[in-house]
Amino acid sequence: MPVMYKVHFEDRFILISPEPDRLQKYGLFHNFNRTKELYKLISDFQSDKSISSVNIFGTDISYIWKLFRIYFTEIQAAGGLVKHTSGRFLFIEKRGRLDLPKGHIDNGEEAEAAALREVQEECGISGHKIIKPLEATYHTYSKGKISCLKKTQWFLMHYDGRLIAEPGIHEEITRAEWLTPDEVSRIRERAWPSLLDVINTYVFSKD
């Protein structure tokens, strides 16, 4: 499968791919040519909420991705999809949306350690262990006039302790709970769009 990068802008996204993605309908297609054109496209997309999605494509995807990232201030984060022995998954509710525990990686901290720490701090469990890394997700947000690109490195985790969860109120988390895949399926439209690929791939996996 060719390398592609999907970057979420709240409920919209930009896909960067080596060739046009014909499997989905996009608001705009853009064949990469010049850096100036790329940055104008990003700026226009940020300001024009009527454009639902953009597919930027070109043969040298590594170069396009490098230029794309330069436009933003990058933020590194890590989090976990925690699966209990019972088959339930740990989810949180944050700002009214279904979410997974995650947070910023501290200076000098490894992504794995940050992910384990954030799960403990946001959900109040301990003894969870990393099984494997998952695909990273990307989303953008603004801090004043600064455009930020957050990369979140995800890890699948295992937990066999008591089914307790204590939401970190200081983190604006209003709920932390263990859900079955069927329960997740009924409410996944409440999840942040940037998490849907992770949820669809790993919560509903038969492995």
Secondary structure by P-SEA (a helix, b strand, c coil): ccbbbbbbccccbbbbccccccccccccccccccaaaaaaaaaaaaacccccbbbbbccaaaaaaaaaaaacccccbbbbbccccccbbbbbbcccccccccccccccccaaaaaaaaaaaaccccccccccccbbbbbbbbcccbbbbbbbbbbbbbbcccccccccccccccbbbbbcaaaaaaccccccccaaaaaaccccccc
